[in-house]
Amino acid sequence: MFSVIFYKAMHLTGLFMAFMGLAVLALGPEPSNRRRAIIFHGIGLTLALVGGFGMAGKLGMMASFPAWLLVKTVLWLLLGALPVLMRRIPAVANMSWWALPLVVVIAAWLALYKPF
């Protein structure tokens, strides 16, 4: 129904929204901003998931479900759990400033090179 470019734009927009929400949460926002950041993060994760799997379906990857796509799905699950971890373990919020760019690099590398 939609093109690969549409799904890619949806995927990247979702990632941008999810990481913006995580950045606000890592700063330790006021309670009113925290709720908005979590909503933004959740909508972003949903867009990233739908866009990523829509793209994979359009490219014919869903029949065999490659291992690199499984790794990206696990990264997505970790990003989904990160707000809870940030709230319960304050050191995770501080560490996320350095770890999140690394997660982006790993996910992009997996998508571009499809190593396994």
Phi and psi restraints in degrees (range 20) as a CNS / XPLOR table:
assign (resid 1 and name C) (resid 2 and name N)
       (resid 2 and name CA) (resid 2 and name C) 1.0 -102.2 20.0 2
assign (resid 2 and name N) (resid 2 and name CA)
       (resid 2 and name C) (resid 3 and name N) 1.0 163.5 20.0 2
assign (resid 2 and name C) (resid 3 and name N)
       (resid 3 and name CA) (resid 3 and name C) 1.0 -86.5 20.0 2
assign (resid 3 and name N) (resid 3 and name CA)
       (resid 3 and name C) (resid 4 and name N) 1.0 166.6 20.0 2
assign (resid 3 and name C) (resid 4 and name N)
       (resid 4 and name CA) (resid 4 and name C) 1.0 -61.3 20.0 2
assign (resid 4 and name N) (resid 4 and name CA)
       (resid 4 and name C) (resid 5 and name N) 1.0 -37.8 20.0 2
assign (resid 4 and name C) (resid 5 and name N)
       (resid 5 and name CA) (resid 5 and name C) 1.0 -65.0 20.0 2
assign (resid 5 and name N) (resid 5 and name CA)
       (resid 5 and name C) (resid 6 and name N) 1.0 -38.5 20.0 2
assign (resid 5 and name C) (resid 6 and name N)
       (resid 6 and name CA) (resid 6 and name C) 1.0 -60.8 20.0 2
assign (resid 6 and name N) (resid 6 and name CA)
       (resid 6 and name C) (resid 7 and name N) 1.0 -47.7 20.0 2
assign (resid 6 and name C) (resid 7 and name N)
       (resid 7 and name CA) (resid 7 and name C) 1.0 -65.5 20.0 2
assign (resid 7 and name N) (resid 7 and name CA)
       (resid 7 and name C) (resid 8 and name N) 1.0 -36.4 20.0 2
assign (resid 7 and name C) (resid 8 and name N)
       (resid 8 and name CA) (resid 8 and name C) 1.0 -65.3 20.0 2
assign (resid 8 and name N) (resid 8 and name CA)
       (resid 8 and name C) (resid 9 and name N) 1.0 -42.7 20.0 2
assign (resid 8 and name C) (resid 9 and name N)
       (resid 9 and name CA) (resid 9 and name C) 1.0 -62.9 20.0 2
assign (resid 9 and name N) (resid 9 and name CA)
       (resid 9 and name C) (resid 10 and name N) 1.0 -41.0 20.0 2
assign (resid 9 and name C) (resid 10 and name N)
       (resid 10 and name CA) (resid 10 and name C) 1.0 -63.1 20.0 2
assign (resid 10 and name N) (resid 10 and name CA)
       (resid 10 and name C) (resid 11 and name N) 1.0 -43.8 20.0 2
assign (resid 10 and name C) (resid 11 and name N)
       (resid 11 and name CA) (resid 11 and name C) 1.0 -61.6 20.0 2
assign (resid 11 and name N) (resid 11 and name CA)
       (resid 11 and name C) (resid 12 and name N) 1.0 -49.0 20.0 2
assign (resid 11 and name C) (resid 12 and name N)
       (resid 12 and name CA) (resid 12 and name C) 1.0 -68.6 20.0 2
assign (resid 12 and name N) (resid 12 and name CA)
       (resid 12 and name C) (resid 13 and name N) 1.0 -37.1 20.0 2
assign (resid 12 and name C) (resid 13 and name N)
       (resid 13 and name CA) (resid 13 and name C) 1.0 -63.2 20.0 2
assign (resid 13 and name N) (resid 13 and name CA)
       (resid 13 and name C) (resid 14 and name N) 1.0 -42.9 20.0 2
assign (resid 13 and name C) (resid 14 and name N)
       (resid 14 and name CA) (resid 14 and name C) 1.0 -62.0 20.0 2
assign (resid 14 and name N) (resid 14 and name CA)
       (resid 14 and name C) (resid 15 and name N) 1.0 -42.6 20.0 2
assign (resid 14 and name C) (resid 15 and name N)
       (resid 15 and name CA) (resid 15 and name C) 1.0 -63.1 20.0 2
assign (resid 15 and name N) (resid 15 and name CA)
       (resid 15 and name C) (resid 16 and name N) 1.0 -42.3 20.0 2
assign (resid 15 and name C) (resid 16 and name N)
       (resid 16 and name CA) (resid 16 and name C) 1.0 -59.5 20.0 2
assign (resid 16 and name N) (resid 16 and name CA)
       (resid 16 and name C) (resid 17 and name N) 1.0 -46.3 20.0 2
assign (resid 16 and name C) (resid 17 and name N)
       (resid 17 and name CA) (resid 17 and name C) 1.0 -63.6 20.0 2
assign (resid 17 and name N) (resid 17 and name CA)
       (resid 17 and name C) (resid 18 and name N) 1.0 -43.5 20.0 2
assign (resid 17 and name C) (resid 18 and name N)
       (resid 18 and name CA) (resid 18 and name C) 1.0 -62.8 20.0 2
assign (resid 18 and name N) (resid 18 and name CA)
       (resid 18 and name C) (resid 19 and name N) 1.0 -43.5 20.0 2
assign (resid 18 and name C) (resid 19 and name N)
       (resid 19 and name CA) (resid 19 and name C) 1.0 -71.7 20.0 2
assign (resid 19 and name N) (resid 19 and name CA)
       (resid 19 and name C) (resid 20 and name N) 1.0 -31.1 20.0 2
assign (resid 19 and name C) (resid 20 and name N)
       (resid 20 and name CA) (resid 20 and name C) 1.0 -63.5 20.0 2
assign (resid 20 and name N) (resid 20 and name CA)
       (resid 20 and name C) (resid 21 and name N) 1.0 -44.3 20.0 2
assign (resid 20 and name C) (resid 21 and name N)
       (resid 21 and name CA) (resid 21 and name C) 1.0 -61.6 20.0 2
assign (resid 21 and name N) (resid 21 and name CA)
       (resid 21 and name C) (resid 22 and name N) 1.0 -41.4 20.0 2
assign (resid 21 and name C) (resid 22 and name N)
       (resid 22 and name CA) (resid 22 and name C) 1.0 -65.7 20.0 2
assign (resid 22 and name N) (resid 22 and name CA)
       (resid 22 and name C) (resid 23 and name N) 1.0 -37.0 20.0 2
assign (resid 22 and name C) (resid 23 and name N)
       (resid 23 and name CA) (resid 23 and name C) 1.0 -64.0 20.0 2
assign (resid 23 and name N) (resid 23 and name CA)
       (resid 23 and name C) (resid 24 and name N) 1.0 -42.2 20.0 2
assign (resid 23 and name C) (resid 24 and name N)
       (resid 24 and name CA) (resid 24 and name C) 1.0 -64.0 20.0 2
assign (resid 24 and name N) (resid 24 and name CA)
       (resid 24 and name C) (resid 25 and name N) 1.0 -42.3 20.0 2
assign (resid 24 and name C) (resid 25 and name N)
       (resid 25 and name CA) (resid 25 and name C) 1.0 -65.4 20.0 2
assign (resid 25 and name N) (resid 25 and name CA)
       (resid 25 and name C) (resid 26 and name N) 1.0 -34.9 20.0 2
assign (resid 25 and name C) (resid 26 and name N)
       (resid 26 and name CA) (resid 26 and name C) 1.0 -67.7 20.0 2
assign (resid 26 and name N) (resid 26 and name CA)
       (resid 26 and name C) (resid 27 and name N) 1.0 -24.2 20.0 2
assign (resid 26 and name C) (resid 27 and name N)
       (resid 27 and name CA) (resid 27 and name C) 1.0 -77.4 20.0 2
assign (resid 27 and name N) (resid 27 and name CA)
       (resid 27 and name C) (resid 28 and name N) 1.0 -10.7 20.0 2
assign (resid 27 and name C) (resid 28 and name N)
       (resid 28 and name CA) (resid 28 and name C) 1.0 73.1 20.0 2
assign (resid 28 and name N) (resid 28 and name CA)
       (resid 28 and name C) (resid 29 and name N) 1.0 62.6 20.0 2
assign (resid 28 and name C) (resid 29 and name N)
       (resid 29 and name CA) (resid 29 and name C) 1.0 -71.9 20.0 2
assign (resid 29 and name N) (resid 29 and name CA)
       (resid 29 and name C) (resid 30 and name N) 1.0 168.7 20.0 2
assign (resid 29 and name C) (resid 30 and name N)
       (resid 30 and name CA) (resid 30 and name C) 1.0 -64.7 20.0 2
assign (resid 30 and name N) (resid 30 and name CA)
       (resid 30 and name C) (resid 31 and name N) 1.0 156.3 20.0 2
assign (resid 30 and name C) (resid 31 and name N)
       (resid 31 and name CA) (resid 31 and name C) 1.0 -55.1 20.0 2
assign (resid 31 and name N) (resid 31 and name CA)
       (resid 31 and name C) (resid 32 and name N) 1.0 -36.8 20.0 2
assign (resid 31 and name C) (resid 32 and name N)
       (resid 32 and name CA) (resid 32 and name C) 1.0 -67.2 20.0 2
assign (resid 32 and name N) (resid 32 and name CA)
       (resid 32 and name C) (resid 33 and name N) 1.0 -37.0 20.0 2
assign (resid 32 and name C) (resid 33 and name N)
       (resid 33 and name CA) (resid 33 and name C) 1.0 -77.1 20.0 2
assign (resid 33 and name N) (resid 33 and name CA)
       (resid 33 and name C) (resid 34 and name N) 1.0 -28.0 20.0 2
assign (resid 33 and name C) (resid 34 and name N)
       (resid 34 and name CA) (resid 34 and name C) 1.0 -61.5 20.0 2
assign (resid 34 and name N) (resid 34 and name CA)
       (resid 34 and name C) (resid 35 and name N) 1.0 -44.0 20.0 2
assign (resid 34 and name C) (resid 35 and name N)
       (resid 35 and name CA) (resid 35 and name C) 1.0 -61.8 20.0 2
assign (resid 35 and name N) (resid 35 and name CA)
       (resid 35 and name C) (resid 36 and name N) 1.0 -45.2 20.0 2
assign (resid 35 and name C) (resid 36 and name N)
       (resid 36 and name CA) (resid 36 and name C) 1.0 -64.1 20.0 2
assign (resid 36 and name N) (resid 36 and name CA)
       (resid 36 and name C) (resid 37 and name N) 1.0 -38.9 20.0 2
assign (resid 36 and name C) (resid 37 and name N)
       (resid 37 and name CA) (resid 37 and name C) 1.0 -64.9 20.0 2
assign (resid 37 and name N) (resid 37 and name CA)
       (resid 37 and name C) (resid 38 and name N) 1.0 -40.9 20.0 2
assign (resid 37 and name C) (resid 38 and name N)
       (resid 38 and name CA) (resid 38 and name C) 1.0 -67.1 20.0 2
assign (resid 38 and name N) (resid 38 and name CA)
       (resid 38 and name C) (resid 39 and name N) 1.0 -39.8 20.0 2
assign (resid 38 and name C) (resid 39 and name N)
       (resid 39 and name CA) (resid 39 and name C) 1.0 -63.4 20.0 2
assign (resid 39 and name N) (resid 39 and name CA)
       (resid 39 and name C) (resid 40 and name N) 1.0 -45.1 20.0 2
assign (resid 39 and name C) (resid 40 and name N)
       (resid 40 and name CA) (resid 40 and name C) 1.0 -60.3 20.0 2
assign (resid 40 and name N) (resid 40 and name CA)
       (resid 40 and name C) (resid 41 and name N) 1.0 -43.3 20.0 2
assign (resid 40 and name C) (resid 41 and name N)
       (resid 41 and name CA) (resid 41 and name C) 1.0 -61.3 20.0 2
assign (resid 41 and name N) (resid 41 and name CA)
       (resid 41 and name C) (resid 42 and name N) 1.0 -45.7 20.0 2
assign (resid 41 and name C) (resid 42 and name N)
       (resid 42 and name CA) (resid 42 and name C) 1.0 -65.6 20.0 2
assign (resid 42 and name N) (resid 42 and name CA)
       (resid 42 and name C) (resid 43 and name N) 1.0 -43.4 20.0 2
assign (resid 42 and name C) (resid 43 and name N)
       (resid 43 and name CA) (resid 43 and name C) 1.0 -63.9 20.0 2
assign (resid 43 and name N) (resid 43 and name CA)
       (resid 43 and name C) (resid 44 and name N) 1.0 -40.8 20.0 2
assign (resid 43 and name C) (resid 44 and name N)
       (resid 44 and name CA) (resid 44 and name C) 1.0 -62.3 20.0 2
assign (resid 44 and name N) (resid 44 and name CA)
       (resid 44 and name C) (resid 45 and name N) 1.0 -43.8 20.0 2
assign (resid 44 and name C) (resid 45 and name N)
       (resid 45 and name CA) (resid 45 and name C) 1.0 -62.8 20.0 2
assign (resid 45 and name N) (resid 45 and name CA)
       (resid 45 and name C) (resid 46 and name N) 1.0 -38.2 20.0 2
assign (resid 45 and name C) (resid 46 and name N)
       (resid 46 and name CA) (resid 46 and name C) 1.0 -65.1 20.0 2
assign (resid 46 and name N) (resid 46 and name CA)
       (resid 46 and name C) (resid 47 and name N) 1.0 -45.1 20.0 2
assign (resid 46 and name C) (resid 47 and name N)
       (resid 47 and name CA) (resid 47 and name C) 1.0 -62.7 20.0 2
assign (resid 47 and name N) (resid 47 and name CA)
       (resid 47 and name C) (resid 48 and name N) 1.0 -40.9 20.0 2
assign (resid 47 and name C) (resid 48 and name N)
       (resid 48 and name CA) (resid 48 and name C) 1.0 -63.6 20.0 2
assign (resid 48 and name N) (resid 48 and name CA)
       (resid 48 and name C) (resid 49 and name N) 1.0 -41.2 20.0 2
assign (resid 48 and name C) (resid 49 and name N)
       (resid 49 and name CA) (resid 49 and name C) 1.0 -66.9 20.0 2
assign (resid 49 and name N) (resid 49 and name CA)
       (resid 49 and name C) (resid 50 and name N) 1.0 -49.5 20.0 2
assign (resid 49 and name C) (resid 50 and name N)
       (resid 50 and name CA) (resid 50 and name C) 1.0 -63.3 20.0 2
assign (resid 50 and name N) (resid 50 and name CA)
       (resid 50 and name C) (resid 51 and name N) 1.0 -44.7 20.0 2
assign (resid 50 and name C) (resid 51 and name N)
       (resid 51 and name CA) (resid 51 and name C) 1.0 -64.0 20.0 2
assign (resid 51 and name N) (resid 51 and name CA)
       (resid 51 and name C) (resid 52 and name N) 1.0 -42.4 20.0 2
assign (resid 51 and name C) (resid 52 and name N)
       (resid 52 and name CA) (resid 52 and name C) 1.0 -66.1 20.0 2
assign (resid 52 and name N) (resid 52 and name CA)
       (resid 52 and name C) (resid 53 and name N) 1.0 -46.2 20.0 2
assign (resid 52 and name C) (resid 53 and name N)
       (resid 53 and name CA) (resid 53 and name C) 1.0 -73.4 20.0 2
assign (resid 53 and name N) (resid 53 and name CA)
       (resid 53 and name C) (resid 54 and name N) 1.0 -31.2 20.0 2
assign (resid 53 and name C) (resid 54 and name N)
       (resid 54 and name CA) (resid 54 and name C) 1.0 -63.5 20.0 2
assign (resid 54 and name N) (resid 54 and name CA)
       (resid 54 and name C) (resid 55 and name N) 1.0 -42.8 20.0 2
assign (resid 54 and name C) (resid 55 and name N)
       (resid 55 and name CA) (resid 55 and name C) 1.0 -63.6 20.0 2
assign (resid 55 and name N) (resid 55 and name CA)
       (resid 55 and name C) (resid 56 and name N) 1.0 -44.9 20.0 2
assign (resid 55 and name C) (resid 56 and name N)
       (resid 56 and name CA) (resid 56 and name C) 1.0 -61.8 20.0 2
assign (resid 56 and name N) (resid 56 and name CA)
       (resid 56 and name C) (resid 57 and name N) 1.0 -39.5 20.0 2
assign (resid 56 and name C) (resid 57 and name N)
       (resid 57 and name CA) (resid 57 and name C) 1.0 -65.5 20.0 2
assign (resid 57 and name N) (resid 57 and name CA)
       (resid 57 and name C) (resid 58 and name N) 1.0 -43.6 20.0 2
assign (resid 57 and name C) (resid 58 and name N)
       (resid 58 and name CA) (resid 58 and name C) 1.0 -63.4 20.0 2
assign (resid 58 and name N) (resid 58 and name CA)
       (resid 58 and name C) (resid 59 and name N) 1.0 -33.1 20.0 2
assign (resid 58 and name C) (resid 59 and name N)
       (resid 59 and name CA) (resid 59 and name C) 1.0 -87.2 20.0 2
assign (resid 59 and name N) (resid 59 and name CA)
       (resid 59 and name C) (resid 60 and name N) 1.0 1.1 20.0 2
assign (resid 59 and name C) (resid 60 and name N)
       (resid 60 and name CA) (resid 60 and name C) 1.0 77.0 20.0 2
assign (resid 60 and name N) (resid 60 and name CA)
       (resid 60 and name C) (resid 61 and name N) 1.0 25.6 20.0 2
assign (resid 60 and name C) (resid 61 and name N)
       (resid 61 and name CA) (resid 61 and name C) 1.0 -92.7 20.0 2
assign (resid 61 and name N) (resid 61 and name CA)
       (resid 61 and name C) (resid 62 and name N) 1.0 -8.9 20.0 2
assign (resid 61 and name C) (resid 62 and name N)
       (resid 62 and name CA) (resid 62 and name C) 1.0 -76.9 20.0 2
assign (resid 62 and name N) (resid 62 and name CA)
       (resid 62 and name C) (resid 63 and name N) 1.0 -18.8 20.0 2
assign (resid 62 and name C) (resid 63 and name N)
       (resid 63 and name CA) (resid 63 and name C) 1.0 -67.7 20.0 2
assign (resid 63 and name N) (resid 63 and name CA)
       (resid 63 and name C) (resid 64 and name N) 1.0 -38.7 20.0 2
assign (resid 63 and name C) (resid 64 and name N)
       (resid 64 and name CA) (resid 64 and name C) 1.0 -107.1 20.0 2
assign (resid 64 and name N) (resid 64 and name CA)
       (resid 64 and name C) (resid 65 and name N) 1.0 -11.7 20.0 2
assign (resid 64 and name C) (resid 65 and name N)
       (resid 65 and name CA) (resid 65 and name C) 1.0 41.9 20.0 2
assign (resid 65 and name N) (resid 65 and name CA)
       (resid 65 and name C) (resid 66 and name N) 1.0 81.9 20.0 2
assign (resid 65 and name C) (resid 66 and name N)
       (resid 66 and name CA) (resid 66 and name C) 1.0 -62.9 20.0 2
assign (resid 66 and name N) (resid 66 and name CA)
       (resid 66 and name C) (resid 67 and name N) 1.0 157.4 20.0 2
assign (resid 66 and name C) (resid 67 and name N)
       (resid 67 and name CA) (resid 67 and name C) 1.0 -63.4 20.0 2
assign (resid 67 and name N) (resid 67 and name CA)
       (resid 67 and name C) (resid 68 and name N) 1.0 -35.8 20.0 2
assign (resid 67 and name C) (resid 68 and name N)
       (resid 68 and name CA) (resid 68 and name C) 1.0 -64.9 20.0 2
assign (resid 68 and name N) (resid 68 and name CA)
       (resid 68 and name C) (resid 69 and name N) 1.0 -31.6 20.0 2
assign (resid 68 and name C) (resid 69 and name N)
       (resid 69 and name CA) (resid 69 and name C) 1.0 -70.6 20.0 2
assign (resid 69 and name N) (resid 69 and name CA)
       (resid 69 and name C) (resid 70 and name N) 1.0 -33.9 20.0 2
assign (resid 69 and name C) (resid 70 and name N)
       (resid 70 and name CA) (resid 70 and name C) 1.0 -64.8 20.0 2
assign (resid 70 and name N) (resid 70 and name CA)
       (resid 70 and name C) (resid 71 and name N) 1.0 -42.1 20.0 2
assign (resid 70 and name C) (resid 71 and name N)
       (resid 71 and name CA) (resid 71 and name C) 1.0 -62.2 20.0 2
assign (resid 71 and name N) (resid 71 and name CA)
       (resid 71 and name C) (resid 72 and name N) 1.0 -42.4 20.0 2
assign (resid 71 and name C) (resid 72 and name N)
       (resid 72 and name CA) (resid 72 and name C) 1.0 -64.3 20.0 2
assign (resid 72 and name N) (resid 72 and name CA)
       (resid 72 and name C) (resid 73 and name N) 1.0 -34.6 20.0 2
assign (resid 72 and name C) (resid 73 and name N)
       (resid 73 and name CA) (resid 73 and name C) 1.0 -66.1 20.0 2
assign (resid 73 and name N) (resid 73 and name CA)
       (resid 73 and name C) (resid 74 and name N) 1.0 -39.6 20.0 2
assign (resid 73 and name C) (resid 74 and name N)
       (resid 74 and name CA) (resid 74 and name C) 1.0 -64.7 20.0 2
assign (resid 74 and name N) (resid 74 and name CA)
       (resid 74 and name C) (resid 75 and name N) 1.0 -41.4 20.0 2
assign (resid 74 and name C) (resid 75 and name N)
       (resid 75 and name CA) (resid 75 and name C) 1.0 -60.3 20.0 2
assign (resid 75 and name N) (resid 75 and name CA)
       (resid 75 and name C) (resid 76 and name N) 1.0 -39.9 20.0 2
assign (resid 75 and name C) (resid 76 and name N)
       (resid 76 and name CA) (resid 76 and name C) 1.0 -61.7 20.0 2
assign (resid 76 and name N) (resid 76 and name CA)
       (resid 76 and name C) (resid 77 and name N) 1.0 -42.8 20.0 2
assign (resid 76 and name C) (resid 77 and name N)
       (resid 77 and name CA) (resid 77 and name C) 1.0 -63.1 20.0 2
assign (resid 77 and name N) (resid 77 and name CA)
       (resid 77 and name C) (resid 78 and name N) 1.0 -40.7 20.0 2
assign (resid 77 and name C) (resid 78 and name N)
       (resid 78 and name CA) (resid 78 and name C) 1.0 -63.8 20.0 2
assign (resid 78 and name N) (resid 78 and name CA)
       (resid 78 and name C) (resid 79 and name N) 1.0 -41.4 20.0 2
assign (resid 78 and name C) (resid 79 and name N)
       (resid 79 and name CA) (resid 79 and name C) 1.0 -63.5 20.0 2
assign (resid 79 and name N) (resid 79 and name CA)
       (resid 79 and name C) (resid 80 and name N) 1.0 -34.1 20.0 2
assign (resid 79 and name C) (resid 80 and name N)
       (resid 80 and name CA) (resid 80 and name C) 1.0 -67.7 20.0 2
assign (resid 80 and name N) (resid 80 and name CA)
       (resid 80 and name C) (resid 81 and name N) 1.0 -33.2 20.0 2
assign (resid 80 and name C) (resid 81 and name N)
       (resid 81 and name CA) (resid 81 and name C) 1.0 -84.8 20.0 2
assign (resid 81 and name N) (resid 81 and name CA)
       (resid 81 and name C) (resid 82 and name N) 1.0 -13.9 20.0 2
assign (resid 81 and name C) (resid 82 and name N)
       (resid 82 and name CA) (resid 82 and name C) 1.0 -59.1 20.0 2
assign (resid 82 and name N) (resid 82 and name CA)
       (resid 82 and name C) (resid 83 and name N) 1.0 -40.5 20.0 2
assign (resid 82 and name C) (resid 83 and name N)
       (resid 83 and name CA) (resid 83 and name C) 1.0 -58.3 20.0 2
assign (resid 83 and name N) (resid 83 and name CA)
       (resid 83 and name C) (resid 84 and name N) 1.0 -38.1 20.0 2
assign (resid 83 and name C) (resid 84 and name N)
       (resid 84 and name CA) (resid 84 and name C) 1.0 -66.9 20.0 2
assign (resid 84 and name N) (resid 84 and name CA)
       (resid 84 and name C) (resid 85 and name N) 1.0 -44.0 20.0 2
assign (resid 84 and name C) (resid 85 and name N)
       (resid 85 and name CA) (resid 85 and name C) 1.0 -63.8 20.0 2
assign (resid 85 and name N) (resid 85 and name CA)
       (resid 85 and name C) (resid 86 and name N) 1.0 -38.9 20.0 2
assign (resid 85 and name C) (resid 86 and name N)
       (resid 86 and name CA) (resid 86 and name C) 1.0 -62.3 20.0 2
assign (resid 86 and name N) (resid 86 and name CA)
       (resid 86 and name C) (resid 87 and name N) 1.0 -38.5 20.0 2
assign (resid 86 and name C) (resid 87 and name N)
       (resid 87 and name CA) (resid 87 and name C) 1.0 -73.5 20.0 2
assign (resid 87 and name N) (resid 87 and name CA)
       (resid 87 and name C) (resid 88 and name N) 1.0 -39.7 20.0 2
assign (resid 87 and name C) (resid 88 and name N)
       (resid 88 and name CA) (resid 88 and name C) 1.0 -82.6 20.0 2
assign (resid 88 and name N) (resid 88 and name CA)
       (resid 88 and name C) (resid 89 and name N) 1.0 -30.7 20.0 2
assign (resid 88 and name C) (resid 89 and name N)
       (resid 89 and name CA) (resid 89 and name C) 1.0 -126.5 20.0 2
assign (resid 89 and name N) (resid 89 and name CA)
       (resid 89 and name C) (resid 90 and name N) 1.0 96.9 20.0 2
assign (resid 89 and name C) (resid 90 and name N)
       (resid 90 and name CA) (resid 90 and name C) 1.0 -56.8 20.0 2
assign (resid 90 and name N) (resid 90 and name CA)
       (resid 90 and name C) (resid 91 and name N) 1.0 -28.7 20.0 2
assign (resid 90 and name C) (resid 91 and name N)
       (resid 91 and name CA) (resid 91 and name C) 1.0 -64.7 20.0 2
assign (resid 91 and name N) (resid 91 and name CA)
       (resid 91 and name C) (resid 92 and name N) 1.0 -26.4 20.0 2
assign (resid 91 and name C) (resid 92 and name N)
       (resid 92 and name CA) (resid 92 and name C) 1.0 -66.0 20.0 2
assign (resid 92 and name N) (resid 92 and name CA)
       (resid 92 and name C) (resid 93 and name N) 1.0 -38.0 20.0 2
assign (resid 92 and name C) (resid 93 and name N)
       (resid 93 and name CA) (resid 93 and name C) 1.0 -62.2 20.0 2
assign (resid 93 and name N) (resid 93 and name CA)
       (resid 93 and name C) (resid 94 and name N) 1.0 -42.8 20.0 2
assign (resid 93 and name C) (resid 94 and name N)
       (resid 94 and name CA) (resid 94 and name C) 1.0 -67.1 20.0 2
assign (resid 94 and name N) (resid 94 and name CA)
       (resid 94 and name C) (resid 95 and name N) 1.0 -40.5 20.0 2
assign (resid 94 and name C) (resid 95 and name N)
       (resid 95 and name CA) (resid 95 and name C) 1.0 -69.7 20.0 2
assign (resid 95 and name N) (resid 95 and name CA)
       (resid 95 and name C) (resid 96 and name N) 1.0 -28.4 20.0 2
assign (resid 95 and name C) (resid 96 and name N)
       (resid 96 and name CA) (resid 96 and name C) 1.0 -64.2 20.0 2
assign (resid 96 and name N) (resid 96 and name CA)
       (resid 96 and name C) (resid 97 and name N) 1.0 -26.3 20.0 2
assign (resid 96 and name C) (resid 97 and name N)
       (resid 97 and name CA) (resid 97 and name C) 1.0 -59.6 20.0 2
assign (resid 97 and name N) (resid 97 and name CA)
       (resid 97 and name C) (resid 98 and name N) 1.0 -30.1 20.0 2
assign (resid 97 and name C) (resid 98 and name N)
       (resid 98 and name CA) (resid 98 and name C) 1.0 -98.3 20.0 2
assign (resid 98 and name N) (resid 98 and name CA)
       (resid 98 and name C) (resid 99 and name N) 1.0 -30.7 20.0 2
assign (resid 98 and name C) (resid 99 and name N)
       (resid 99 and name CA) (resid 99 and name C) 1.0 -79.3 20.0 2
assign (resid 99 and name N) (resid 99 and name CA)
       (resid 99 and name C) (resid 100 and name N) 1.0 -35.3 20.0 2
assign (resid 99 and name C) (resid 100 and name N)
       (resid 100 and name CA) (resid 100 and name C) 1.0 -62.7 20.0 2
assign (resid 100 and name N) (resid 100 and name CA)
       (resid 100 and name C) (resid 101 and name N) 1.0 -43.4 20.0 2
assign (resid 100 and name C) (resid 101 and name N)
       (resid 101 and name CA) (resid 101 and name C) 1.0 -60.8 20.0 2
assign (resid 101 and name N) (resid 101 and name CA)
       (resid 101 and name C) (resid 102 and name N) 1.0 -33.8 20.0 2
assign (resid 101 and name C) (resid 102 and name N)
       (resid 102 and name CA) (resid 102 and name C) 1.0 -66.2 20.0 2
assign (resid 102 and name N) (resid 102 and name CA)
       (resid 102 and name C) (resid 103 and name N) 1.0 -40.0 20.0 2
assign (resid 102 and name C) (resid 103 and name N)
       (resid 103 and name CA) (resid 103 and name C) 1.0 -61.7 20.0 2
assign (resid 103 and name N) (resid 103 and name CA)
       (resid 103 and name C) (resid 104 and name N) 1.0 -40.8 20.0 2
assign (resid 103 and name C) (resid 104 and name N)
       (resid 104 and name CA) (resid 104 and name C) 1.0 -62.3 20.0 2
assign (resid 104 and name N) (resid 104 and name CA)
       (resid 104 and name C) (resid 105 and name N) 1.0 -44.1 20.0 2
assign (resid 104 and name C) (resid 105 and name N)
       (resid 105 and name CA) (resid 105 and name C) 1.0 -63.6 20.0 2
assign (resid 105 and name N) (resid 105 and name CA)
       (resid 105 and name C) (resid 106 and name N) 1.0 -44.2 20.0 2
assign (resid 105 and name C) (resid 106 and name N)
       (resid 106 and name CA) (resid 106 and name C) 1.0 -63.1 20.0 2
assign (resid 106 and name N) (resid 106 and name CA)
       (resid 106 and name C) (resid 107 and name N) 1.0 -45.4 20.0 2
assign (resid 106 and name C) (resid 107 and name N)
       (resid 107 and name CA) (resid 107 and name C) 1.0 -64.3 20.0 2
assign (resid 107 and name N) (resid 107 and name CA)
       (resid 107 and name C) (resid 108 and name N) 1.0 -41.8 20.0 2
assign (resid 107 and name C) (resid 108 and name N)
       (resid 108 and name CA) (resid 108 and name C) 1.0 -65.8 20.0 2
assign (resid 108 and name N) (resid 108 and name CA)
       (resid 108 and name C) (resid 109 and name N) 1.0 -41.2 20.0 2
assign (resid 108 and name C) (resid 109 and name N)
       (resid 109 and name CA) (resid 109 and name C) 1.0 -61.2 20.0 2
assign (resid 109 and name N) (resid 109 and name CA)
       (resid 109 and name C) (resid 110 and name N) 1.0 -43.9 20.0 2
assign (resid 109 and name C) (resid 110 and name N)
       (resid 110 and name CA) (resid 110 and name C) 1.0 -61.1 20.0 2
assign (resid 110 and name N) (resid 110 and name CA)
       (resid 110 and name C) (resid 111 and name N) 1.0 -43.4 20.0 2
assign (resid 110 and name C) (resid 111 and name N)
       (resid 111 and name CA) (resid 111 and name C) 1.0 -69.8 20.0 2
assign (resid 111 and name N) (resid 111 and name CA)
       (resid 111 and name C) (resid 112 and name N) 1.0 -37.7 20.0 2
assign (resid 111 and name C) (resid 112 and name N)
       (resid 112 and name CA) (resid 112 and name C) 1.0 -77.6 20.0 2
assign (resid 112 and name N) (resid 112 and name CA)
       (resid 112 and name C) (resid 113 and name N) 1.0 -41.7 20.0 2
assign (resid 112 and name C) (resid 113 and name N)
       (resid 113 and name CA) (resid 113 and name C) 1.0 -101.3 20.0 2
assign (resid 113 and name N) (resid 113 and name CA)
       (resid 113 and name C) (resid 114 and name N) 1.0 -18.0 20.0 2
assign (resid 113 and name C) (resid 114 and name N)
       (resid 114 and name CA) (resid 114 and name C) 1.0 42.9 20.0 2
assign (resid 114 and name N) (resid 114 and name CA)
       (resid 114 and name C) (resid 115 and name N) 1.0 62.0 20.0 2
assign (resid 114 and name C) (resid 115 and name N)
       (resid 115 and name CA) (resid 115 and name C) 1.0 -68.3 20.0 2
assign (resid 115 and name N) (resid 115 and name CA)
       (resid 115 and name C) (resid 116 and name N) 1.0 -23.2 20.0 2
